[in-house]
Amino acid sequence: MPVCSNPRISNERRRISMAKVAFIGLGVMGFPMAGHLKEKGGHEVTVYNRTAAKAKAWAKKYGGKTAATPAEAARDADFVFTCVGNDDDLRSVTTGPDGALSGMKGGAVLIDNTTASAEVARELYEAAKAKGVEFIDAPVSGGQAGAENGVLTVMCGGDEAVFEKAKPVISAYARMVGLMGPAGAGQLTKMINQICIAGLVQGLAEGIHFGKRAGLDIEKVVEVISKGAAGSWQMENRHKTMNEGKYDFGFAVDWMRKDLGIVLAEARSNGAKLPVTALVDQFYGDVQALGGNRWDTSSLLARLEKK
């Protein structure tokens, strides 16, 4: 018996498996994510990047196409992905002159992987609807390593039918893809993710600092406590480099402060009380003052150990 005997469903699966895709924004996350869409997803991918040399490098590595503007990249695409720096960058490549929305065909889906505000996600949802296209906010977690290995966690906001249509394509660079609610819910979930990470990393930094001052062997300590209630991804993956004073292994402090700024602005709007998050944001400011703008987020330990 064939796996799928319904011709309509078979054709839809075949269409999705060979979709025309545009990817806008080839930073440390977007570059490998677009690569997975081409190689793992098997899609026809056209890329745009503000620095054209980066787009050419991507095309040389993966064999896709480049475009001169977001609108050109998005033209005739079934799915258009964006992964840029902040709200203003996102508006520029979507609703600005030569933005993606001006080039998208009716029924296409705009999927935004930027960590941005819930406000801009809702704004783009409405702008997309007005153009006859669909929108999903889909921020990611997992850092550069997760992007390179295609194992990101993707938190989505939007309409359920559109999410189900987009999910098989997004899955090319993800191990977990979930719909959190309507437009903006993906961004709100990413904010919770960053709230939790900020507290975890500060706790880990204080624990390692305390252990070193107490004369304990940090490797032995972590080997034991990581198997109990204190265990976390941060502990398993960052304790060794933190203990060695090395901070070049992931998400940069500048990016984290951008994200926490979004979190704290949303908290002011909805009345949430985030005293620890606000404090850790200040601590990251201290790290920046030490010259650690591009250090990874585990560098909270550096401010505790400064002479």
Secondary structure as GFF3:
##gff-version 3
##sequence-region A 1 307
A	DSSP	alpha_helix	7	17	.	.	.	ID=ss1
A	DSSP	beta_strand	20	24	.	.	.	ID=ss2
A	DSSP	alpha_helix	30	39	.	.	.	ID=ss3
A	DSSP	beta_strand	44	48	.	.	.	ID=ss4
A	DSSP	alpha_helix	52	62	.	.	.	ID=ss5
A	DSSP	beta_strand	65	66	.	.	.	ID=ss6
A	DSSP	alpha_helix	70	74	.	.	.	ID=ss7
A	DSSP	beta_strand	79	82	.	.	.	ID=ss8
A	DSSP	alpha_helix	87	94	.	.	.	ID=ss9
A	DSSP	alpha_helix	100	103	.	.	.	ID=ss10
A	DSSP	beta_strand	109	112	.	.	.	ID=ss11
A	DSSP	alpha_helix	118	130	.	.	.	ID=ss12
A	DSSP	beta_strand	134	137	.	.	.	ID=ss13
A	DSSP	beta_strand	140	141	.	.	.	ID=ss14
A	DSSP	alpha_helix	143	149	.	.	.	ID=ss15
A	DSSP	beta_strand	152	157	.	.	.	ID=ss16
A	DSSP	alpha_helix	160	170	.	.	.	ID=ss17
A	DSSP	three_ten_helix	171	173	.	.	.	ID=ss18
A	DSSP	beta_strand	174	181	.	.	.	ID=ss19
A	DSSP	alpha_helix	185	213	.	.	.	ID=ss20
A	DSSP	alpha_helix	218	225	.	.	.	ID=ss21
A	DSSP	alpha_helix	233	243	.	.	.	ID=ss22
A	DSSP	alpha_helix	253	270	.	.	.	ID=ss23
A	DSSP	alpha_helix	275	289	.	.	.	ID=ss24
A	DSSP	three_ten_helix	297	299	.	.	.	ID=ss25
A	DSSP	alpha_helix	300	305	.	.	.	ID=ss26
###
